[in-house]
Amino acid sequence: MAMRMNDQDGFAMTVRTEVRPGDLGGIIALHGTVYAGGLGFDPGMEALVARPLAEFFLARSDRERVWIAERAGRLAGCIAIVRADEETAQLRWFVVHPDARGAGLGRTLLRDAIAFSRVAGYRRIVLWTVDSLHSAIRLYLAEGFRLAEQKPGPVWGVDVAEQRYDLDLV
């Protein structure tokens, strides 16, 4: 499955759900570079992404999916839905490269993930983020997520407040 759209500079962007060679490493690297550059996170962020991403890929369930966005042949963003339990999906690995922002890619990825979760039969979606990701949080709130938990403290080399957002689907 692939979807096409254009960014604000007219570059074609493609969103697909098929995982290809290099995608897993690219997703890990994208998280590392985006969050190190924007928030000062250390390589622990990449480790947090790497292990569960590998487990997700190796398990391959029809109730789980990853969306991979490409812009000009390069990884531009991603998002995934993974099973937390029978009734709960967890939204993971949501990131959009700064060069691909502003064209609605993040909103498109988020809405696709929510729609998929409904079709897959989940009753709710949970996600963890940090309070400094203001644009992402605005997207979550606009789609109906609500703040459910907050834990301040040092994570990945910086002080942040980790936040859990929940969305009821039924």
Backbone bond lengths (Angstrom), bond angles and torsions (degrees), N, CA, C in turn:
res aa  C-N    CA-C-N  psi(-1)  N-CA   C-N-CA  omega(-1)  CA-C   N-CA-C  phi
1 M - - - 1.453 - - 1.524 108.08 -
2 A 1.314 117.53 128.48 1.463 121.66 177.95 1.520 109.14 -137.92
3 M 1.330 114.79 143.84 1.458 121.80 177.46 1.525 106.97 -125.56
4 R 1.318 116.98 144.13 1.463 120.76 179.95 1.522 109.99 -118.17
5 M 1.334 115.32 144.81 1.458 122.81 175.45 1.521 107.28 -154.73
6 N 1.315 117.52 167.06 1.465 121.83 177.19 1.515 109.67 -113.20
7 D 1.349 115.58 145.47 1.457 119.13 176.44 1.523 109.76 -86.43
8 Q 1.336 116.71 -177.53 1.464 121.40 -175.62 1.530 112.62 -65.47
9 D 1.345 117.77 -18.73 1.462 121.13 178.02 1.524 112.65 -96.35
10 G 1.326 116.49 3.41 1.455 120.78 178.99 1.517 114.36 87.92
11 F 1.342 117.85 2.31 1.454 120.29 177.49 1.525 109.19 -73.62
12 A 1.326 115.72 138.91 1.458 120.37 177.28 1.524 109.50 -73.21
13 M 1.317 115.54 136.35 1.458 121.65 173.57 1.518 107.91 -120.08
14 T 1.317 115.74 140.00 1.452 122.50 178.46 1.520 108.37 -121.62
15 V 1.312 116.25 136.34 1.457 121.50 175.18 1.526 107.01 -116.19
16 R 1.320 115.79 128.05 1.463 120.78 -179.19 1.517 110.14 -134.81
17 T 1.316 116.57 161.10 1.453 121.86 178.25 1.518 111.94 -110.76
18 E 1.297 117.42 -3.53 1.466 122.13 177.41 1.531 108.71 -81.68
19 V 1.323 117.01 128.54 1.464 121.78 177.30 1.523 108.38 -88.54
20 R 1.321 115.17 127.07 1.464 122.19 -178.74 1.525 109.90 -114.34
21 P 1.345 116.92 162.05 1.463 119.37 176.66 1.534 111.14 -53.89
22 G 1.312 115.77 133.87 1.454 122.06 -178.91 1.515 114.19 94.85
23 D 1.334 117.53 -17.41 1.468 120.34 -176.78 1.528 112.49 -65.07
24 L 1.323 117.46 -45.28 1.464 119.19 -176.63 1.523 111.06 -62.46
25 G 1.323 116.44 -47.45 1.465 119.88 176.60 1.511 111.92 -62.40
26 G 1.323 116.64 -36.90 1.460 120.89 178.25 1.518 112.59 -65.05
27 I 1.333 116.65 -39.50 1.468 120.87 178.52 1.529 109.84 -64.68
28 I 1.319 116.48 -43.32 1.466 120.68 178.73 1.527 109.93 -62.91
29 A 1.328 116.89 -47.40 1.464 120.98 -179.54 1.523 111.75 -63.48
30 L 1.325 117.80 -40.41 1.461 120.98 179.29 1.525 110.51 -60.82
31 H 1.310 117.18 -44.46 1.466 119.53 176.73 1.526 110.82 -60.56
32 G 1.317 116.54 -45.84 1.458 120.27 -178.78 1.510 112.94 -60.06
33 T 1.328 116.96 -47.87 1.467 119.42 -176.47 1.519 112.37 -74.20
34 V 1.317 118.26 -41.75 1.471 120.38 -179.42 1.526 110.56 -64.39
35 Y 1.319 117.13 -46.38 1.461 119.24 -175.84 1.519 113.42 -80.48
36 A 1.309 119.05 -25.32 1.464 120.18 173.12 1.521 109.10 -70.89
37 G 1.328 116.59 -44.69 1.461 120.58 -178.55 1.509 113.50 -69.70
38 G 1.313 117.56 -40.63 1.457 120.72 -175.55 1.516 114.92 -87.73
39 L 1.341 116.73 -31.37 1.456 119.53 -174.11 1.528 114.21 -125.01
40 G 1.329 117.19 -7.71 1.457 120.13 179.58 1.515 114.30 80.81
41 F 1.339 118.33 18.09 1.457 120.94 179.73 1.524 110.82 -65.93
42 D 1.332 116.36 147.23 1.458 121.63 177.74 1.538 109.68 -87.93
43 P 1.341 118.59 178.48 1.473 120.89 -178.02 1.526 115.11 -62.25
44 G 1.329 118.37 -9.18 1.451 120.01 175.23 1.521 112.41 -58.94
45 M 1.328 116.27 -28.06 1.474 120.32 176.69 1.526 110.03 -61.91
46 E 1.326 117.01 -42.08 1.456 119.94 179.46 1.528 111.53 -64.73
47 A 1.333 116.61 -38.84 1.461 120.68 177.96 1.525 110.52 -63.79
48 L 1.331 116.05 -39.19 1.466 120.46 178.51 1.526 111.00 -62.22
49 V 1.317 117.17 -34.63 1.461 121.91 178.66 1.528 111.13 -78.55
50 A 1.331 117.57 -41.82 1.462 122.64 -169.38 1.529 114.39 -61.72
51 R 1.307 117.23 -52.20 1.471 119.39 -174.60 1.526 112.68 -63.02
52 P 1.347 119.52 -54.54 1.475 117.79 -179.24 1.530 112.96 -67.92
53 L 1.329 117.62 -27.25 1.464 119.64 176.49 1.522 110.34 -65.69
54 A 1.323 117.33 -42.02 1.467 120.95 176.73 1.524 110.64 -63.59
55 E 1.329 116.97 -43.59 1.466 120.60 179.21 1.528 110.80 -62.87
56 F 1.322 116.44 -41.67 1.466 121.68 177.05 1.530 110.50 -57.81
57 F 1.319 116.56 -48.42 1.455 120.53 -177.50 1.531 111.39 -64.54
58 L 1.319 117.07 -41.87 1.460 120.48 -177.17 1.527 112.29 -71.14
59 A 1.334 117.92 -29.61 1.466 121.31 -178.27 1.528 112.40 -78.12
60 R 1.315 118.38 -39.28 1.469 124.47 177.60 1.526 114.52 43.87
61 S 1.300 115.83 87.82 1.462 122.48 178.23 1.522 109.71 -112.06
62 D 1.327 116.55 147.85 1.461 119.14 177.21 1.525 112.06 -74.41
63 R 1.329 117.97 -5.93 1.466 122.20 175.76 1.528 111.16 -99.09
64 E 1.313 116.39 10.12 1.460 121.89 178.18 1.525 108.41 -131.08
65 R 1.336 115.47 149.56 1.468 118.72 -178.33 1.521 109.63 -158.07
66 V 1.317 114.76 150.10 1.456 121.57 171.83 1.526 107.96 -121.12
67 W 1.325 116.04 141.35 1.457 123.16 174.99 1.526 106.34 -111.79
68 I 1.316 116.35 130.59 1.458 122.37 -177.79 1.519 107.66 -121.58
69 A 1.326 115.54 123.36 1.466 121.21 -179.70 1.522 108.98 -103.91
70 E 1.331 115.26 136.75 1.459 121.46 176.55 1.515 109.59 -122.66
71 R 1.320 115.15 144.52 1.469 122.52 177.78 1.511 106.61 -135.18
72 A 1.316 116.91 122.76 1.465 122.04 -179.12 1.528 110.73 52.84
73 G 1.339 116.57 40.25 1.452 121.17 176.64 1.513 115.94 78.37
74 R 1.330 117.87 5.21 1.470 121.36 -179.01 1.526 110.21 -121.80
75 L 1.321 115.31 153.82 1.451 121.08 178.80 1.524 109.67 -61.78
76 A 1.334 115.99 123.93 1.467 121.54 -177.42 1.519 112.21 -111.22
77 G 1.322 117.75 -18.74 1.448 120.24 -179.96 1.504 111.39 172.87
78 C 1.320 115.05 172.81 1.460 120.23 177.19 1.518 109.65 -163.03
79 I 1.305 114.36 167.02 1.461 123.92 173.94 1.519 105.60 -159.44
80 A 1.329 117.18 155.51 1.461 119.96 178.20 1.518 109.89 -146.25
81 I 1.310 113.64 154.97 1.454 122.56 169.77 1.525 106.31 -117.05
82 V 1.341 115.20 125.74 1.459 121.11 176.32 1.530 108.28 -124.72
83 R 1.298 115.55 157.58 1.464 121.68 -178.88 1.528 109.20 -79.30
84 A 1.327 116.90 122.27 1.466 121.64 171.93 1.524 109.08 -90.38
85 D 1.326 116.24 -45.06 1.458 123.66 171.29 1.527 106.91 -156.54
86 E 1.304 117.57 -175.97 1.469 120.66 -173.75 1.529 113.03 -56.17
87 E 1.333 117.39 -34.93 1.461 120.83 -176.52 1.526 113.84 -104.45
88 T 1.322 117.52 -7.40 1.459 121.00 -171.58 1.518 111.63 -122.39
89 A 1.327 114.95 125.63 1.462 121.85 171.59 1.521 108.19 -95.92
90 Q 1.326 115.98 149.55 1.461 120.11 172.77 1.518 108.31 -115.65
91 L 1.315 115.51 127.31 1.455 121.45 175.16 1.518 107.18 -82.85
92 R 1.338 116.90 126.80 1.460 121.30 -176.15 1.523 110.73 -136.19
93 W 1.313 114.63 162.70 1.463 125.04 169.12 1.525 113.58 54.61
94 F 1.321 115.91 40.02 1.463 121.99 179.38 1.526 108.51 -87.89
95 V 1.310 115.21 113.57 1.461 121.00 179.46 1.524 108.48 -154.32
96 V 1.328 115.78 141.97 1.467 122.10 174.97 1.529 107.15 -127.80
97 H 1.311 116.20 128.48 1.462 121.24 178.82 1.531 109.01 -59.89
98 P 1.322 118.40 140.14 1.473 120.58 -179.41 1.528 114.06 -52.98
99 D 1.330 118.24 -34.01 1.468 120.70 179.64 1.522 113.06 -68.72
100 A 1.332 117.34 -18.01 1.466 120.83 -177.27 1.524 112.12 -104.38
101 R 1.310 117.54 5.43 1.465 120.64 -177.88 1.525 111.29 -81.99
102 G 1.326 115.51 155.78 1.454 121.21 174.54 1.509 115.11 97.77
103 A 1.333 117.55 -2.53 1.471 120.47 -178.87 1.519 112.48 -111.65
104 G 1.334 117.36 5.83 1.451 120.12 179.24 1.516 114.91 91.48
105 L 1.331 117.62 8.17 1.461 119.95 -179.15 1.525 111.10 -62.14
106 G 1.320 117.88 -45.92 1.455 120.58 179.70 1.518 112.35 -59.18
107 R 1.308 116.42 -45.42 1.470 120.85 178.66 1.527 110.30 -62.39
108 T 1.327 117.70 -42.82 1.462 121.98 179.08 1.523 110.90 -61.54
109 L 1.328 116.93 -47.29 1.463 120.39 179.09 1.529 111.01 -60.48
110 L 1.327 116.32 -45.81 1.461 120.48 -178.55 1.524 111.00 -62.88
111 R 1.309 117.92 -45.38 1.467 120.64 -179.72 1.526 111.72 -64.95
112 D 1.334 117.27 -38.21 1.466 120.02 176.63 1.524 110.85 -62.93
113 A 1.335 116.75 -41.11 1.460 121.02 179.87 1.531 111.21 -65.07
114 I 1.322 116.72 -41.28 1.465 120.63 178.37 1.529 110.33 -65.26
115 A 1.325 117.51 -45.93 1.467 121.20 179.50 1.531 110.91 -60.82
116 F 1.318 116.62 -43.49 1.459 120.65 178.25 1.533 110.79 -60.17
117 S 1.326 116.71 -42.02 1.470 121.25 -178.73 1.524 111.06 -61.32
118 R 1.305 116.43 -38.69 1.469 120.07 176.87 1.524 110.71 -64.44
119 V 1.319 116.34 -48.47 1.469 120.73 -179.30 1.527 110.55 -62.74
120 A 1.332 117.26 -35.24 1.465 121.68 -179.24 1.529 112.24 -74.69
121 G 1.331 117.47 -5.90 1.454 121.10 174.61 1.518 116.02 89.55
122 Y 1.319 117.65 13.56 1.461 119.44 176.34 1.527 110.31 -74.60
123 R 1.316 116.09 151.10 1.463 122.09 178.86 1.529 111.82 -96.99
124 R 1.337 116.35 -20.37 1.465 120.12 -179.63 1.525 109.33 -154.86
125 I 1.334 113.85 161.11 1.461 121.83 173.43 1.523 107.09 -124.06
126 V 1.323 116.52 137.15 1.453 121.97 172.01 1.530 108.10 -119.71
127 L 1.319 115.27 153.82 1.459 120.34 174.64 1.514 108.86 -150.05
128 W 1.320 115.18 153.44 1.463 121.85 173.92 1.515 108.19 -115.33
129 T 1.312 116.55 138.43 1.452 123.00 177.52 1.521 107.87 -146.33
130 V 1.308 116.43 -171.77 1.464 121.39 174.20 1.513 108.82 -122.90
131 D 1.321 115.58 151.90 1.462 121.61 -172.71 1.519 114.27 -63.30
132 S 1.328 118.23 -18.69 1.473 120.77 -178.25 1.524 113.41 -83.77
133 L 1.324 119.07 -3.50 1.466 121.93 177.64 1.528 109.54 -90.96
134 H 1.323 115.50 68.80 1.460 122.75 -171.81 1.527 113.63 -59.46
135 S 1.324 118.06 -43.74 1.476 120.37 -178.39 1.524 111.04 -64.13
136 A 1.314 116.24 -43.33 1.472 119.56 179.21 1.525 110.25 -64.20
137 I 1.321 116.81 -42.77 1.459 119.81 -179.78 1.528 110.91 -62.80
138 R 1.331 117.51 -38.97 1.473 119.46 175.81 1.528 110.73 -59.96
139 L 1.331 117.04 -41.09 1.469 120.20 176.97 1.525 110.83 -62.43
140 Y 1.327 117.23 -46.16 1.461 120.37 -179.79 1.526 111.00 -58.46
141 L 1.311 116.04 -48.04 1.471 120.04 -178.52 1.525 111.01 -63.78
142 A 1.331 117.37 -39.55 1.469 121.30 179.60 1.523 111.74 -63.74
143 E 1.334 117.26 -27.60 1.465 120.86 179.66 1.526 112.46 -92.34
144 G 1.349 117.61 2.91 1.444 120.81 174.05 1.526 116.13 102.59
145 F 1.320 118.41 0.93 1.463 120.21 175.48 1.521 108.92 -65.74
146 R 1.337 115.60 152.47 1.454 120.61 175.68 1.520 109.51 -130.10
147 L 1.321 115.69 145.47 1.458 121.31 178.18 1.525 108.69 -67.76
148 A 1.346 116.64 125.30 1.458 120.98 -176.57 1.523 112.92 -114.59
149 E 1.334 116.88 -24.32 1.464 119.91 -176.10 1.525 108.71 -158.96
150 Q 1.333 115.06 149.11 1.467 120.00 177.82 1.521 108.82 -143.94
151 K 1.356 115.69 134.07 1.461 121.33 179.72 1.537 108.97 -133.14
152 P 1.334 118.25 104.55 1.458 119.58 177.27 1.528 111.65 -77.52
153 G 1.330 115.12 150.27 1.456 119.73 176.49 1.510 111.90 155.22
154 P 1.329 116.18 176.52 1.463 120.06 179.71 1.533 111.60 -76.69
155 V 1.308 115.73 130.91 1.455 122.79 176.92 1.527 107.36 -142.29
156 W 1.310 117.42 131.07 1.462 123.56 176.74 1.528 112.40 53.76
157 G 1.331 115.65 35.96 1.456 120.38 174.25 1.515 116.12 88.26
158 V 1.325 118.57 1.90 1.473 121.32 178.91 1.529 109.44 -136.44
159 D 1.314 115.68 157.57 1.462 120.52 175.00 1.525 109.28 -86.06
160 V 1.312 115.92 123.74 1.458 122.55 179.36 1.521 108.51 -142.14
161 A 1.286 116.07 172.93 1.457 121.13 167.84 1.523 106.68 -112.39
162 E 1.332 116.13 113.13 1.457 119.35 173.57 1.519 107.67 -71.92
163 Q 1.334 115.65 139.82 1.454 120.73 -177.89 1.510 110.42 -130.91
164 R 1.335 115.83 139.05 1.461 120.99 172.67 1.522 108.07 -107.15
165 Y 1.324 115.07 130.01 1.456 122.28 175.47 1.521 108.07 -114.44
166 D 1.339 116.31 143.82 1.456 123.01 179.69 1.525 109.91 -124.13
167 L 1.318 115.05 147.39 1.466 121.12 173.90 1.524 107.76 -133.99
168 D 1.330 116.72 120.18 1.462 121.42 173.90 1.518 108.51 -81.38
169 L 1.327 115.69 131.86 1.469 120.75 -176.97 1.517 112.54 -99.72
170 V 1.311 117.83 -14.23 1.469 120.74 -179.93 1.504 110.76 -124.08
